[in-house]
Amino acid sequence: MKRGTVMSYLKHSGSVANRVQLMADACTGLQYLHRLNIVHGDIKGANILVNELDSDGNAKAKVVACLCDFGLAGLDPAFRTPTYSNVDSPTRRAIYSVQSDVYSFSMTMWQIFSASTPFHECTNPGHIVLSITKGLRPSQRALSYAMDVGLTDDIWSLMEECWVSDPTDRPSASHILGCLEQAIRSTDTQSTPAQS
């Protein structure tokens, strides 16, 4: 992909990048996988690539984001196929699932708005796991500047829904995509001048 990872793209494009649209693009891929009962298992900024396409498919106009790196992808455990380990909740045995994908997607949303890795202040992986199992989550205060690049209260609430400790309380990829598309429509409506 011409623009590299979403994180490198954001580093070079700064505030002009439509972060919410990039997240909606990636969530479209996640929704597709989940509808096929496939768990991605490694959602993060480094596994979202950005390209530019015009309406003819030539690289030059519209920026789109795509999920990549399906090395850990597998069928949802609900369909009795073993998957890999993941820690996102203190309340259950650690496995990859559509719910852990949703958790990872919310952390990736935070990463896209903050331009840093969640729990970057932790000094080793054990501290990260401990923080997560204690129910700690990234702070909205760390993203106070992000309102200028598309972080609304509704998107913050969506992120909180996605990283709740009980995986069964997390929304589906379809719900997340619907919320992101609504945020895009709201932004488009606010930025379109009224016709007289």
Residue frames as a rotation matrix with the C-alpha (Angstrom) as fourth column:
MET 1
0.582 0.813 0.000 0.00
0.813 -0.582 0.000 0.00
0.000 0.000 -1.000 0.00
LYS 2
0.196 -0.550 0.812 1.38
0.552 -0.622 -0.555 3.35
0.810 0.557 0.182 -1.06
ARG 3
0.344 0.025 0.939 0.92
-0.456 -0.869 0.190 5.19
0.821 -0.493 -0.288 2.23
GLY 4
-0.685 -0.689 -0.238 2.23
-0.167 0.467 -0.869 2.48
0.709 -0.555 -0.435 4.57
THR 5
-0.510 0.490 -0.707 0.72
0.831 0.492 -0.259 1.83
0.221 -0.720 -0.658 7.98
VAL 6
0.524 0.788 0.324 -1.99
0.613 -0.613 0.499 4.08
0.592 -0.063 -0.804 9.38
MET 7
0.673 -0.307 -0.673 0.45
0.547 -0.406 0.732 5.29
-0.498 -0.861 -0.105 12.03
SER 8
-0.478 -0.877 0.052 3.12
0.669 -0.326 0.668 6.34
-0.568 0.354 0.743 9.50
TYR 9
-0.268 0.481 0.835 0.43
0.786 -0.392 0.478 7.93
0.557 0.784 -0.273 7.32
LEU 10
0.771 0.616 -0.163 -0.87
0.579 -0.572 0.581 9.97
0.264 -0.542 -0.797 10.27
LYS 11
0.232 -0.781 -0.580 2.64
0.657 -0.314 0.686 11.02
-0.717 -0.540 0.441 11.22
HIS 12
-0.739 -0.595 0.316 3.19
0.608 -0.386 0.693 12.50
-0.291 0.705 0.647 7.76
SER 13
-0.371 0.660 0.653 -0.29
0.592 -0.373 0.714 13.88
0.715 0.652 -0.253 7.08
GLY 14
-0.992 -0.128 -0.015 -0.93
0.091 -0.611 -0.786 15.38
0.091 -0.781 0.618 10.53
SER 15
-0.607 0.783 -0.135 -4.27
-0.037 -0.198 -0.980 16.98
-0.794 -0.589 0.149 11.24
VAL 16
-0.390 0.490 -0.780 -5.53
-0.909 -0.339 0.241 16.81
-0.146 0.803 0.577 7.64
ALA 17
-0.889 0.038 -0.457 -6.07
-0.100 0.956 0.275 13.04
0.448 0.290 -0.846 7.87
ASN 18
0.052 0.966 0.252 -9.65
-0.853 -0.088 0.515 11.96
0.520 -0.242 0.819 8.45
ARG 19
-0.826 -0.490 0.280 -9.04
-0.558 0.633 -0.536 9.60
0.086 -0.599 -0.796 11.36
VAL 20
-0.186 0.840 0.509 -12.69
-0.537 0.347 -0.769 8.65
-0.823 -0.416 0.387 11.74
GLN 21
0.635 0.387 -0.669 -12.92
-0.771 0.253 -0.585 7.64
-0.058 0.887 0.459 8.07
LEU 22
-0.289 -0.823 -0.490 -9.73
-0.740 0.517 -0.430 5.57
0.607 0.238 -0.758 8.37
MET 23
-0.801 0.047 0.597 -11.18
-0.470 0.569 -0.675 3.78
-0.371 -0.821 -0.433 11.41
ALA 24
0.280 0.959 0.042 -14.46
-0.639 0.219 -0.738 3.18
-0.717 0.179 0.674 9.56
ASP 25
0.336 -0.246 -0.909 -12.53
-0.849 0.339 -0.406 1.68
0.408 0.908 -0.095 6.63
ALA 26
-0.728 -0.678 -0.098 -10.63
-0.542 0.658 -0.523 -0.67
0.419 -0.327 -0.847 8.95
CYS 27
-0.559 0.596 0.577 -13.85
-0.485 0.329 -0.810 -1.54
-0.672 -0.733 0.105 10.79
THR 28
0.427 0.665 -0.613 -15.47
-0.892 0.196 -0.408 -2.47
-0.151 0.721 0.676 7.48
GLY 29
-0.164 -0.594 -0.787 -12.78
-0.604 0.692 -0.396 -5.13
0.780 0.411 -0.472 7.11
LEU 30
-0.925 -0.165 0.343 -13.29
-0.380 0.434 -0.817 -6.26
-0.014 -0.886 -0.464 10.70
GLN 31
-0.056 0.985 0.165 -17.04
-0.762 0.065 -0.644 -6.49
-0.645 -0.162 0.747 10.18
TYR 32
0.354 0.126 -0.927 -16.44
-0.849 0.459 -0.262 -8.62
0.393 0.879 0.270 7.07
LEU 33
-0.628 -0.673 -0.391 -14.17
-0.407 0.712 -0.571 -11.02
0.663 -0.199 -0.721 8.98
HIS 34
-0.829 0.314 0.462 -16.58
-0.412 0.215 -0.886 -11.32
-0.378 -0.925 -0.049 11.89
ARG 35
0.212 0.938 -0.275 -19.51
-0.916 0.092 -0.390 -12.04
-0.341 0.335 0.879 9.56
LEU 36
0.303 -0.214 -0.929 -17.45
-0.549 0.758 -0.353 -15.01
0.779 0.617 0.112 8.32
ASN 37
0.992 0.100 0.073 -16.81
-0.110 0.437 0.893 -15.97
0.057 -0.894 0.445 11.97
ILE 38
0.301 -0.953 -0.032 -13.11
0.705 0.245 -0.666 -15.18
0.642 0.178 0.746 11.56
VAL 39
0.883 -0.153 -0.444 -11.15
0.292 -0.563 0.773 -13.57
-0.368 -0.812 -0.453 14.37
HIS 40
0.744 -0.651 0.150 -8.26
-0.226 -0.457 -0.860 -11.32
0.628 0.607 -0.487 13.28
GLY 41
0.790 -0.331 -0.516 -6.32
0.599 0.598 0.532 -11.67
0.133 -0.730 0.671 16.52
ASP 42
-0.181 -0.924 -0.336 -3.78
0.916 -0.283 0.284 -8.85
-0.358 -0.257 0.898 16.06
ILE 43
0.538 0.442 0.717 -5.52
0.684 -0.726 -0.066 -5.54
0.492 0.526 -0.693 15.43
LYS 44
0.224 -0.502 -0.836 -3.19
0.597 -0.607 0.524 -2.57
-0.770 -0.616 0.164 15.95
GLY 45
0.642 0.047 -0.766 -2.06
-0.345 -0.874 -0.343 0.49
-0.685 0.484 -0.544 14.04
ALA 46
-0.405 -0.893 -0.194 0.84
-0.658 0.137 0.741 -1.41
-0.635 0.428 -0.643 12.48
ASN 47
-0.777 0.171 0.606 -1.66
0.395 0.882 0.258 -3.85
-0.490 0.440 -0.753 10.93
ILE 48
0.542 0.840 -0.025 -3.77
0.509 -0.351 -0.786 -1.23
-0.669 0.413 -0.618 9.18
LEU 49
-0.583 -0.750 0.313 -2.41
0.677 -0.236 0.697 -0.11
-0.449 0.618 0.645 5.81
VAL 50
0.289 0.622 -0.728 -3.38
0.063 -0.771 -0.634 3.05
-0.955 0.138 -0.262 3.92
ASN 51
-0.559 -0.383 0.736 -3.64
0.755 0.132 0.642 3.50
-0.343 0.914 0.216 0.17
GLU 52
-0.355 0.466 -0.810 -4.97
-0.395 -0.860 -0.322 6.12
-0.847 0.206 0.489 -2.20
LEU 53
-0.610 0.246 0.754 -7.45
0.689 0.633 0.351 5.12
-0.391 0.734 -0.556 -4.89
ASP 54
-0.746 0.519 -0.416 -9.43
-0.620 -0.770 0.151 7.07
-0.242 0.371 0.897 -7.44
SER 55
0.196 0.949 0.245 -12.77
-0.728 0.309 -0.612 5.82
-0.656 -0.059 0.752 -8.71
ASP 56
0.622 -0.024 -0.783 -11.01
-0.677 0.486 -0.553 3.80
0.394 0.874 0.286 -11.44
GLY 57
0.964 -0.260 -0.057 -8.79
0.251 0.813 0.525 1.99
-0.090 -0.520 0.849 -8.94
ASN 58
0.274 -0.906 0.322 -5.67
0.460 -0.170 -0.871 3.96
0.845 0.386 0.371 -9.82
ALA 59
0.106 -0.308 -0.946 -3.54
0.984 -0.103 0.144 5.11
-0.142 -0.946 0.292 -6.92
LYS 60
-0.663 -0.496 0.561 -4.05
0.547 -0.833 -0.089 8.86
0.511 0.248 0.823 -6.50
ALA 61
-0.343 0.561 0.754 -7.24
-0.216 -0.828 0.518 10.26
0.914 0.015 0.405 -4.96
LYS 62
0.585 0.699 0.412 -9.30
-0.566 -0.013 0.824 8.71
0.581 -0.715 0.388 -2.14
VAL 63
-0.584 -0.767 0.268 -7.46
-0.700 0.308 -0.645 7.52
0.412 -0.564 -0.716 0.96
VAL 64
0.613 0.751 -0.246 -8.60
-0.516 0.616 0.595 4.11
0.598 -0.238 0.765 2.24
ALA 65
-0.326 -0.666 0.671 -7.46
-0.944 0.267 -0.193 1.96
-0.051 -0.696 -0.716 5.16
CYS 66
0.467 0.409 -0.784 -7.35
-0.507 0.850 0.142 -1.84
0.724 0.331 0.605 5.12
LEU 67
0.645 -0.242 0.724 -6.69
-0.590 0.445 0.674 -4.48
-0.485 -0.862 0.144 7.76
CYS 68
0.358 -0.578 -0.734 -3.64
-0.596 0.463 -0.655 -6.65
0.719 0.672 -0.179 7.09
ASP 69
-0.649 -0.754 0.103 -1.47
-0.616 0.441 -0.653 -9.33
0.447 -0.487 -0.751 8.74
PHE 70
0.441 0.897 0.044 -3.81
-0.822 0.383 0.421 -12.24
0.361 -0.222 0.906 9.17
GLY 71
-0.412 -0.752 -0.515 -1.14
-0.434 0.659 -0.614 -14.50
0.801 -0.030 -0.598 10.67
LEU 72
-0.979 0.065 0.195 -3.13
-0.161 0.351 -0.923 -14.96
-0.129 -0.934 -0.333 13.88
ALA 73
-0.289 0.942 -0.169 -6.57
-0.956 -0.273 0.110 -15.04
0.058 0.193 0.980 12.24
GLY 74
-0.987 0.049 -0.155 -8.78
0.051 0.999 -0.010 -18.04
0.154 -0.018 -0.988 12.92
LEU 75
-0.202 0.978 -0.059 -12.35
0.221 0.104 0.970 -19.13
0.954 0.183 -0.237 13.36
ASP 76
-0.081 0.299 0.951 -14.23
-0.833 -0.544 0.100 -17.82
0.547 -0.784 0.293 16.38
PRO 77
-0.940 -0.328 0.099 -14.00
-0.320 0.738 -0.595 -20.23
0.122 -0.590 -0.798 19.34
ALA 78
-0.211 0.940 0.267 -17.78
-0.715 0.038 -0.698 -20.27
-0.667 -0.338 0.664 19.44
PHE 79
0.612 0.388 -0.689 -17.50
-0.778 0.453 -0.436 -22.48
0.143 0.803 0.579 16.36
ARG 80
0.879 -0.165 0.447 -15.34
-0.143 0.803 0.578 -24.97
-0.454 -0.572 0.683 18.32
THR 81
0.627 -0.762 0.159 -12.08
0.492 0.230 -0.839 -24.25
0.603 0.605 0.520 16.56
PRO 82
0.415 -0.511 -0.753 -9.13
0.800 -0.188 0.569 -23.45
-0.432 -0.839 0.331 18.82
THR 83
0.754 -0.266 0.601 -7.56
0.185 -0.791 -0.583 -20.02
0.631 0.550 -0.547 18.49
TYR 84
-0.219 -0.972 -0.082 -4.68
0.507 -0.041 -0.861 -18.22
0.834 -0.230 0.502 20.15
SER 85
0.022 0.162 -0.987 -4.24
0.995 -0.096 0.007 -16.59
-0.093 -0.982 -0.164 23.57
ASN 86
-0.335 -0.076 0.939 -5.02
0.258 -0.966 0.014 -12.98
0.906 0.247 0.343 24.33
VAL 87
-0.441 0.189 -0.877 -5.47
0.888 -0.045 -0.457 -11.05
-0.126 -0.981 -0.147 27.57
ASP 88
-0.661 0.262 0.703 -8.13
0.070 -0.911 0.406 -8.36
0.747 0.317 0.584 27.57
SER 89
0.287 0.850 0.441 -10.21
-0.573 -0.216 0.791 -9.27
0.768 -0.480 0.425 30.59
PRO 90
-0.688 -0.536 0.489 -9.70
-0.701 0.316 -0.640 -10.50
0.189 -0.783 -0.593 34.14
THR 91
-0.053 0.829 0.557 -12.99
-0.863 0.242 -0.443 -12.40
-0.502 -0.504 0.703 34.07
ARG 92
0.906 0.423 0.038 -12.25
-0.339 0.773 -0.536 -15.24
-0.256 0.473 0.843 31.64
ARG 93
0.268 -0.806 0.528 -9.61
0.518 0.583 0.626 -17.56
-0.812 0.105 0.574 30.28
ALA 94
-0.036 -0.377 -0.926 -7.43
-0.488 -0.802 0.345 -15.71
-0.872 0.464 -0.155 27.78
ILE 95
-0.189 -0.003 0.982 -8.43
0.747 0.649 0.146 -16.52
-0.637 0.761 -0.120 24.18
TYR 96
-0.963 -0.018 -0.269 -8.82
-0.169 -0.738 0.653 -14.66
-0.210 0.674 0.708 20.92
SER 97
-0.267 0.938 0.222 -12.43
0.836 0.341 -0.431 -13.95
-0.480 0.070 -0.874 20.05
VAL 98
-0.002 0.345 0.939 -14.54
0.729 -0.642 0.237 -11.41
0.684 0.685 -0.250 18.20
GLN 99
0.920 0.363 -0.148 -14.80
0.352 -0.597 0.721 -9.65
0.173 -0.716 -0.676 21.57
SER 100
0.273 -0.890 -0.365 -11.01
0.558 -0.162 0.814 -9.46
-0.783 -0.425 0.453 21.94
ASP 101
-0.391 -0.317 0.864 -10.86
0.906 -0.297 0.302 -8.06
0.161 0.901 0.403 18.38
VAL 102
0.541 0.671 0.507 -13.33
0.517 -0.741 0.429 -5.35
0.664 0.030 -0.747 19.48
TYR 103
0.811 -0.335 -0.479 -11.16
0.370 -0.340 0.865 -4.59
-0.452 -0.879 -0.152 22.51
SER 104
-0.201 -0.961 0.189 -8.06
0.760 -0.031 0.649 -4.39
-0.618 0.274 0.737 20.30
PHE 105
-0.098 0.240 0.966 -9.92
0.855 -0.477 0.205 -2.19
0.510 0.846 -0.158 17.81
SER 106
0.891 0.452 0.037 -10.81
0.360 -0.756 0.546 0.28
0.275 -0.473 -0.837 20.58
MET 107
0.448 -0.817 -0.363 -7.17
0.400 -0.181 0.899 0.40
-0.800 -0.548 0.246 21.69
THR 108
-0.401 -0.548 0.734 -6.23
0.896 -0.068 0.439 1.02
-0.191 0.834 0.518 18.05
MET 109
0.477 0.618 0.625 -8.75
0.661 -0.721 0.208 3.87
0.579 0.314 -0.752 17.90
TRP 110
0.906 -0.201 -0.373 -7.03
0.202 -0.568 0.798 5.37
-0.372 -0.798 -0.474 20.95
GLN 111
-0.035 -0.983 0.179 -3.66
0.645 0.115 0.756 4.84
-0.763 0.142 0.630 19.24
ILE 112
-0.141 0.045 0.989 -4.87
0.946 -0.289 0.148 6.62
0.292 0.956 -0.002 16.09
PHE 113
0.775 0.482 0.409 -6.06
0.346 -0.865 0.364 9.64
0.529 -0.141 -0.837 18.08
SER 114
0.904 -0.401 -0.151 -3.11
0.006 -0.340 0.940 9.77
-0.428 -0.851 -0.305 20.49
ALA 115
0.663 -0.686 -0.298 -0.28
-0.448 -0.045 -0.893 8.85
0.599 0.726 -0.338 18.09
SER 116
-0.438 -0.796 0.418 1.14
-0.875 0.270 -0.402 6.63
0.207 -0.542 -0.815 20.85
THR 117
-0.475 0.188 -0.860 0.76
0.004 0.977 0.212 3.03
0.880 0.097 -0.465 21.92
PRO 118
0.612 0.715 0.339 -1.78
-0.404 -0.086 0.911 2.28
0.680 -0.694 0.237 24.66
PHE 119
0.974 -0.219 -0.051 -0.07
0.136 0.393 0.910 1.72
-0.179 -0.893 0.413 28.01
HIS 120
0.540 -0.813 0.216 3.15
0.222 -0.110 -0.969 3.20
0.812 0.571 0.121 26.59
GLU 121
0.283 -0.413 0.866 4.03
-0.804 -0.594 -0.021 4.32
0.523 -0.690 -0.500 30.12
CYS 122
0.912 0.036 0.407 4.32
-0.273 0.796 0.541 0.68
-0.304 -0.605 0.736 31.27
THR 123
0.168 -0.976 -0.135 7.93
-0.917 -0.205 0.341 -0.48
-0.361 0.067 -0.930 31.44
ASN 124
-0.891 -0.454 -0.004 7.43
-0.417 0.815 0.401 -4.12
-0.179 0.359 -0.916 30.46
PRO 125
-0.525 0.718 -0.456 4.77
-0.327 0.325 0.887 -6.42
0.786 0.615 0.064 28.99
GLY 126
-0.542 0.301 -0.785 3.93
0.726 0.638 -0.257 -7.82
0.423 -0.709 -0.564 32.43
HIS 127
-0.813 0.236 -0.533 2.90
0.191 -0.756 -0.626 -4.36
-0.550 -0.611 0.570 33.59
ILE 128
-0.723 0.579 -0.377 0.62
-0.654 -0.395 0.646 -4.03
0.225 0.713 0.664 30.57
VAL 129
-0.415 0.563 -0.714 -1.11
0.184 0.821 0.540 -7.33
0.891 0.093 -0.444 31.32
LEU 130
-0.629 0.135 -0.766 -1.45
0.777 0.073 -0.625 -6.38
-0.028 -0.988 -0.151 34.99
SER 131
-0.881 0.298 -0.369 -2.92
-0.250 -0.953 -0.173 -2.98
-0.403 -0.060 0.913 34.07
ILE 132
-0.574 0.680 -0.456 -5.44
-0.558 0.082 0.826 -4.57
0.599 0.729 0.332 31.72
THR 133
-0.362 0.440 -0.821 -6.51
0.472 0.847 0.246 -7.27
0.804 -0.299 -0.515 34.15
LYS 134
-0.735 0.105 -0.670 -6.97
0.596 -0.369 -0.713 -4.61
-0.322 -0.923 0.209 36.85
GLY 135
0.278 0.929 0.244 -9.41
0.930 -0.197 -0.311 -2.89
-0.241 0.313 -0.919 34.50
LEU 136
-0.090 -0.370 -0.925 -7.22
0.125 -0.925 0.358 0.14
-0.988 -0.083 0.129 33.77
ARG 137
0.435 0.257 0.863 -7.88
0.884 0.059 -0.463 1.86
-0.170 0.965 -0.202 30.46
PRO 138
-0.600 -0.666 0.444 -6.32
0.749 -0.663 0.018 4.81
0.282 0.343 0.896 28.62
SER 139
-0.274 0.421 -0.865 -7.35
0.604 -0.624 -0.495 8.26
-0.749 -0.658 -0.084 29.75
GLN 140
0.531 0.522 0.668 -9.39
0.842 -0.412 -0.347 10.75
0.094 0.746 -0.659 27.78
ARG 141
0.804 -0.276 -0.526 -7.29
0.007 -0.881 0.472 13.53
-0.594 -0.383 -0.707 29.34
ALA 142
-0.212 -0.952 0.220 -4.32
0.252 0.164 0.954 12.27
-0.944 0.258 0.205 27.32
LEU 143
-0.453 0.120 0.883 -6.34
0.888 0.149 0.435 13.05
-0.080 0.981 -0.175 24.19
SER 144
0.095 0.570 -0.816 -7.50
0.494 -0.739 -0.458 16.58
-0.864 -0.360 -0.352 25.00
TYR 145
-0.471 -0.354 -0.808 -5.99
-0.462 -0.681 0.568 17.91
-0.752 0.640 0.157 21.74
ALA 146
-0.897 0.009 0.442 -7.67
0.303 0.741 0.599 15.15
-0.322 0.671 -0.668 19.70
MET 147
0.130 0.973 -0.192 -10.97
0.449 -0.231 -0.863 17.04
-0.884 0.026 -0.467 19.46
ASP 148
0.102 -0.178 -0.979 -9.29
-0.632 -0.771 0.074 18.97
-0.768 0.611 -0.191 16.65
VAL 149
-0.726 -0.436 -0.532 -8.74
-0.687 0.438 0.579 15.75
-0.020 0.786 -0.618 14.68
GLY 150
-0.320 0.743 -0.587 -12.19
-0.513 0.386 0.767 14.17
0.797 0.547 0.258 15.07
LEU 151
-0.749 0.074 -0.658 -12.44
0.507 0.704 -0.498 12.74
0.426 -0.706 -0.565 18.58
THR 152
-0.221 0.774 0.594 -15.94
-0.504 -0.612 0.610 13.54
0.835 -0.165 0.525 19.79
ASP 153
-0.425 0.175 0.888 -17.64
-0.871 0.189 -0.454 12.61
-0.247 -0.966 0.072 23.05
ASP 154
0.677 0.736 -0.011 -19.65
-0.697 0.637 -0.329 10.02
-0.235 0.230 0.944 21.10
ILE 155
0.473 -0.582 -0.661 -16.51
-0.308 0.594 -0.743 8.38
0.825 0.555 0.102 19.73
TRP 156
-0.585 -0.667 0.462 -14.92
-0.662 0.065 -0.746 8.40
0.468 -0.742 -0.480 23.19
SER 157
0.012 0.688 0.726 -18.05
-0.886 0.344 -0.311 6.70
-0.463 -0.640 0.613 24.57
LEU 158
0.824 0.239 -0.513 -17.83
-0.507 0.714 -0.482 4.13
0.252 0.658 0.710 21.78
MET 159
-0.112 -0.947 -0.301 -14.21
-0.424 0.319 -0.847 3.39
0.899 0.032 -0.438 22.69
GLU 160
-0.576 -0.061 0.815 -15.25
-0.817 0.083 -0.571 2.91
-0.032 -0.995 -0.098 26.33
GLU 161
0.534 0.828 0.169 -18.02
-0.787 0.560 -0.259 0.50
-0.309 0.005 0.951 25.24
CYS 162
0.683 -0.279 -0.675 -15.48
-0.405 0.624 -0.668 -1.51
0.608 0.730 0.313 23.27
TRP 163
-0.329 -0.912 -0.244 -12.98
-0.214 0.324 -0.921 -1.97
0.920 -0.251 -0.302 26.08
VAL 164
0.391 0.512 0.765 -15.32
-0.885 -0.021 0.466 -2.81
0.254 -0.859 0.444 28.96
SER 165
-0.486 -0.700 0.523 -13.94
-0.840 0.539 -0.059 -5.61
-0.241 -0.468 -0.850 31.14
ASP 166
-0.105 0.514 0.851 -16.77
-0.054 0.852 -0.521 -8.06
-0.993 -0.101 -0.062 30.45
PRO 167
-0.923 -0.376 -0.079 -16.31
-0.096 0.027 0.995 -9.18
-0.372 0.926 -0.060 26.82
THR 168
-0.501 0.796 0.339 -19.99
0.863 0.487 0.134 -10.10
-0.058 0.359 -0.931 26.48
ASP 169
0.352 0.626 -0.695 -20.90
0.577 -0.730 -0.365 -6.43
-0.737 -0.272 -0.619 27.00
ARG 170
-0.581 -0.648 -0.493 -18.81
-0.021 -0.593 0.805 -5.23
-0.814 0.478 0.331 24.04
PRO 171
0.406 0.763 -0.502 -20.55
-0.541 -0.242 -0.805 -4.12
-0.736 0.599 0.315 20.83
SER 172
0.479 -0.180 0.859 -20.23
0.635 0.747 -0.198 -5.91
-0.606 0.640 0.472 17.51
ALA 173
-0.678 -0.733 0.049 -18.08
0.506 -0.418 0.754 -4.67
-0.533 0.536 0.655 14.64
SER 174
-0.318 0.654 0.686 -21.34
0.808 -0.192 0.557 -3.81
0.496 0.732 -0.467 12.83
HIS 175
0.699 0.561 -0.443 -22.40
0.715 -0.565 0.413 -1.57
-0.019 -0.605 -0.796 15.72
ILE 176
0.004 -0.793 -0.609 -18.98
0.485 -0.531 0.695 0.12
-0.874 -0.299 0.383 15.82
LEU 177
-0.764 -0.292 0.575 -19.08
0.638 -0.211 0.740 0.72
-0.095 0.933 0.348 12.07
GLY 178
0.165 0.916 0.366 -22.58
0.854 -0.318 0.412 2.21
0.494 0.245 -0.834 12.33
CYS 179
0.673 0.032 -0.739 -21.40
0.574 -0.652 0.495 4.62
-0.466 -0.757 -0.457 15.05
LEU 180
-0.390 -0.892 -0.229 -18.34
0.437 -0.398 0.807 5.65
-0.811 0.214 0.544 13.03
GLU 181
-0.595 0.248 0.765 -20.45
0.760 -0.139 0.635 6.18
0.263 0.959 -0.106 9.90
GLN 182
0.567 0.815 -0.119 -22.87
0.794 -0.503 0.341 8.32
0.218 -0.288 -0.933 11.94
ALA 183
0.313 -0.549 -0.775 -19.93
0.453 -0.631 0.630 10.40
-0.835 -0.548 0.051 13.20
ILE 184
-0.739 -0.577 0.349 -18.77
0.552 -0.221 0.804 10.90
-0.386 0.787 0.482 9.60
ARG 185
-0.130 0.783 0.608 -22.28
0.847 -0.231 0.479 11.96
0.515 0.577 -0.634 8.51
SER 186
0.688 0.377 -0.620 -22.48
0.688 -0.610 0.393 14.39
-0.230 -0.697 -0.679 11.45
THR 187
-0.171 -0.850 -0.498 -19.13
0.399 -0.522 0.754 15.91
-0.901 -0.070 0.428 10.53
ASP 188
-0.739 -0.068 0.670 -20.13
0.673 -0.110 0.732 16.18
0.024 0.992 0.127 6.86
THR 189
0.298 0.936 0.187 -23.41
0.869 -0.347 0.352 17.89
0.394 0.057 -0.917 7.84
GLN 190
0.604 -0.112 -0.789 -21.61
0.531 -0.682 0.503 20.36
-0.595 -0.722 -0.353 10.11
SER 191
-0.395 -0.877 -0.274 -18.99
0.303 -0.407 0.862 21.22
-0.867 0.258 0.426 7.48
THR 192
-0.497 0.307 0.811 -21.49
0.851 -0.010 0.525 21.66
0.170 0.952 -0.257 4.62
PRO 193
-0.972 0.138 -0.188 -22.65
-0.086 -0.961 -0.261 25.27
-0.217 -0.238 0.947 4.32
ALA 194
-0.185 0.980 0.077 -26.40
0.428 0.151 -0.891 25.87
-0.884 -0.132 -0.448 4.47
GLN 195
-0.730 0.011 0.683 -27.98
0.674 -0.153 0.723 26.47
0.112 0.988 0.104 1.07
SER 196
-0.565 0.546 -0.618 -30.04
0.047 -0.727 -0.685 29.61
-0.824 -0.417 0.385 0.63
